[in-house]
Amino acid sequence: MIDAIMDALQGFGVSTTHYLQTNYKDAQGLLLWVSWAADLRNTFFIFFPLWFHLRASVGIKLIWVAVIGDWLNLVFKWILFGERPYWWVHETPYYANTVAPHIEQYPMTCETGPGSPSGHAMGAAGVYYTLVTSILTIATSKKKPGSKQSTNKSWYLKAVLWTMFWGVQVCVCVSRVFIAAHFPHQVIAGVITGMIVAEAFNRTQWIYSASMKKYFYTTLFLTSFAVVFYLLLKAVGVDLLWTLEKAQKWCVRPEWVHLDSTPFASLLRNMGTLFGLGLGLHSPLYTETKKSSSTLVKTGCVISSLLLLHLFDSFKPPTHTAALFYLLSFCKSATVPLATVSIIPYCVNGALGLQNKKSL
């Protein structure tokens, strides 16, 4: 019964992908860009440095929502064993009595993890929900109580932001279905779970004052839980890397199968980011520079962070050895928030302070 329902859902998903690829081929470039933009990497390299220097609490919450959301996504994927359209269409008996729809593949199609729920949809929903609710909270705290004009402005702002939020979610979901990386039910599940995670952190206050010890133990617990869970399932005969073989078998171009989309790459990337945030927030450099709140310093920090992190992102860890790749991925991810929070602001403050002394 369950298998029949899943086959029907997935058959509908493949038909949807075929319809989108056939009728909206001209939008291919836009939809591929949307999939790229929805990657959590852009949260760490763009949204976080931008918001941390404008309002540190929003930046901190963004990292926690992105990291915990992606960690939960990994655990859900290991439990739910979600198929992906680009390999399911070739292996299912659903099309035994008919011709299976032809599905095109793209460079971002051949992800190597299970498909449910969609990590891109979950990440985008969590991150943009956090941004929308944070902006609304900031706007509400600044408005004058009892003013009819401010009430109207608040209503318009809510309408605009939530319209933009749902517009982004629809684009991300359509994009992931279009490239045959996900079925429709997987992206819908991703959006719902992402919003739940973000709302949970809207109600959580301890993350803004968490000690370095708490960051360390949280990182250790999340990593250990995932590894132990993996080993337990493997011990009872469950192969959690079953999707890697399918990706290598059915991806039309071997170079499109990326090691950085495997579950453990995602885990270590996220744990590195969280640990790096803790290091940055408890660094003596941050303690020294967080008192500087001038617009010039903030602007310098934002511009410097975005430029330097863009250059840093061009470094790709070598993939010929899995252990080395995972280690370097962890270190690279930890460096991003560490540099954003403490090193870059310290350098910007130093440079501006030196310039002021010279001008005197």
N, C-alpha and C positions, 0 to 999 in steps of 0.2 A: 504493500500500500504506500509506504513512505517512498520507496524507490520509484513508483509510478508517478507520484506527485513531483518528486525532484526531476524526473525525466521530462515531465510536462513543463515545469518551470524553466529548465535548462534548454529545452527545445524552443520555447517561446523566446528565451534570451538569444539563442543563435539566430532565430528568425529576425529579431530586432536588430542585431548586429548587421546581418545581411541587408536588411532594409536601409539602415543608416549608411552603410558603405556604398550601396547602390545609388541612393537618392541624394546623398549629401557629400559626394566625393569632392566637390569644389571647396567644402569646408575642412578638408583634411588638414591643411596647414594650421588652421586655427585650433582644431580639436587636439592635434598633437602638442601644440604650444600649451594648451590648458592642462593636459596631463603632466607636462614638464613643470608648469607653474605650481601645480597642486602638490608636488613632491615636498616632503617635510624638510628637505635640505634648504629650501628657500625660506622656511621659517627660521632656521638656525643662522643662515647667512644674510638674510635681508630684514625680516620682521623683527627678530630679536634685537640686533644692534640698533635699529631705528627706534624701537619703543623703549629699550632699556635706558637710552640716554635722554629720551623725552620724559618718560615716567617709569622709574625702575620697577615698581610693583607690577605693572602690566608686562614688562619684559620677563620678569621672574615667573609670573603665572603662565605666560606663553610656553616657556621651556617645560614646566611641570606638566601642562596639559598635553603638549606634543609627545614628551617622553613616556608618560604613564599611559597615554592613549595608544601609542604605538606598541608598548609592552603588552597591554591587554589585547591588542590586535593580534600579536604573535601567539599568545596563549589561545585565543579564540580560534585562530587558524589551525593550530595543532589539534584542537578538540573537534572542530567541525568538518575537517577534511574537505574543504571546498574545491571543486573542480574549476578549471578555467576553460573558456569557450574554445581557445585555439587548439587545445589537445582533445577536449571532450568530443568535439564534432567528428574526430577521426576514429575514436575508440568505442563510442556508444552503440548499442544495438537498436537505439531509438529509430534510426533511419534504415533499418534492415529491409523494409519493403518500399523504400522510396529513395530518391537521390538526396544526399545531404547538401545543404546550402554551401556555396563556396564562400569561405571566409578569408579575407586578406589579412596579412600580418605586417606589422610596422616595427621599427627599431625598439619601441617601448612595449611591444606586445608580450615578449617572451620572459615574463617575470617567473622566478623559480620557486616561489612559495605557494602554499595553498591559497585559494581565492576568496574565502569567506571569513569575515566581512572584508570589504575593500579597504585597504590601508590608505589609499589616496583620498577616498571619500570620507573616511573616518577622520583623517588628519585635517583635511580642509574644513570639515564641519566643526571640529574642536577648536581649531585656530581662529577661524572667522567668527564663531560664536563668542569666543573670548574677546576678540577685538571689538565686536559690536556692543556687547554688554559693558565692556570697560569704557568705551567712548560715551555710551549713554549714562553711565554712572558719573563720569567726569562732568558731563554737560549738566546733569541734574544737580550736582553739588554746587555748581556755579550760578544756577538760575535764582531769580528773586521769587520767594514764595508769594502766592496770591496774585501774581501778575497774569492777566489774561493773555497778553502778548507773548510772554515767555512760555505759557502753557501751549499756545498754538505752535510756537517754534519747536518746542519739545516733541509735539505730536508729529510735525513734519519731519524732524530729524529721525524719529523712530521709524516712520513710514519709509523714508529713503534708505536707512541703514538695513532694515529687515528685508526690503525689496532687493537690495544689492546682495545681501547674504543668500537669499534663496536663489537669486540669479546665478551666483557663483556655484552653489551646490548643484543646480540643474546642469550647468556647463560641465562641471567635473564628472558628474554621473554619466552624462551623454558621451563625454570623451572616453571614459574608461570602457563603456560598452562598445563604442565605435571601433576602438583598436583591438577588440576581442580579448581584453585582459580580464574582464569581469562580466558576469550575468547581471541583469537588472536588480534581482532580489539581493545580490551581494552589495551593490552600491547603496541601496536603500538602507540595508542593515548598518552599513558603515556610517551613513549620515546620522542615523538615530543614536548609535552608540557614541559617536563623536560628540554630539550635543550633550548627552548624559554625562560624559567625562568632564566636559567644560563647565557644565552647571554645578557639578560636584566641587570643582575647584573654585567656583565663584563663592561657595559657602565655606571654604577652607582658609583659615588665617595663619596657621602655624608655618606655612612655607616661607613667609616673608621674614621670619626671625629664626629659621632653622639653623642649628649649629653645624660646624664642619663635621662633627661626630655623627650627626643625624644624616647628613649627605652621604657620608662614607657608609654607614650601616644600611641606608636605603638602597644605595647602589649595590652593595654586597648582597643584600637580601633578594633584590629583583634578579640579579644575575644568577645567584645560587638556585633560586626557585625555578627559573627557566631551565637551567642545566640539569638539575635533579629531576624535574618533570620529564625532560627529554630522555634521560637515562632510564627512568622508571617505565616509560612507554616502550622504549627500545627493549628493555628486559622482558616485557610481556609479549614481545613479537611485533610491535608496531614500528614501522619504519617511517619516521617523520621527515625523511628526505626523499620520499617517494616522488615528490613533484619535480625534483631536479632531473630525474631520469626522463620523465615525460617531456619536460621542457627541452632537453637535449635531443630527444627523439623527434618531436614534432615541430620544432622551430625551423623555419625554412632556411635561416642563415645562422650558422653556429656562433658567429661573432655577436649576435643579438642576445645570446644567453649570458647574462651578467652575474658574476659572483657576488657583486654588491647588493643583489636583490634576494640573496638567501636569508633564511630566518636568523642565523647567528650573526651575519654581518649587520643586520638591522638592530639586533639586541646590543651588540658591543658599541655600535655607533651611538645609540641612545644612552647607554650607561656612561659612555665617555662624556657625552654632552652634560648630563646631570652632575657627574663628578667634577667636571671642569667649572660648572657654575658655582658649586660649593667652594672650590679652590679660589675662584675669582672674588667671590663675596667676602671671603675671610682672609684675603691677601692684605698685607700691610700697605701695598700700593693703593688698593681700593679705599682703605681706611683714610689714607692721606688725601685722596683726590675727591672723595664723595662730598666734601664740604663745598667744592666749587660748583656753583649753580648758575653761572652767567650764561647768557644766550650764546656768546661767542665760543665758550668752551664746549657747550653742548653741540653746537653746529660743527665745530672742528672734530669732535669725537664721532658724530654720526658719519660725516664725510670720510674721515680716515678709516673708520671701521668697515664701511661698505667697500671702499677701494681695496684695502689690505686683505679683507676676507675674500673678496673676489679673486685676487691674485693667489691667495692661499688655497682656494678651492680647486685651482688648476693642478695642484699636486694630487696625483692619483697613486695610491699604494699599489705596489706590484702584486699581481695575482697568481704568480707561478707557485707560490707556497701559501697554502691556506692559513697556517698559523701566523706567519709574518703579516699577511694581509689583514687578519683580524686584529692583531696587536697594533699595527700602524693606523688602522681605522679608529680604534679606541683612542689612541694618542692624538690623532688629527681632530677628532670630535671634541676631545677635552680642551684642546688649544683654542677652539673657536670662542666659547664663552669666557675662558680665562683671559684671552687677549682683549675681548670686547669690554669686559667688566673692569679689569685692572691695568693691564699693560698699556693699551692704547690711550686711555684717559690720562695715565701718568705721564706718558710721552707728550701728549697734547698740552697738558698743564705746564710741563717743563718748558716746552718750546714757546708757549705764549708768555710765560713768566720771564723767560730770558729776553724775549722781544720787548716786553714792557720795561725791563731794566735798561736795555740799550737805548730805548726812546727817551728815558729819563736822563 
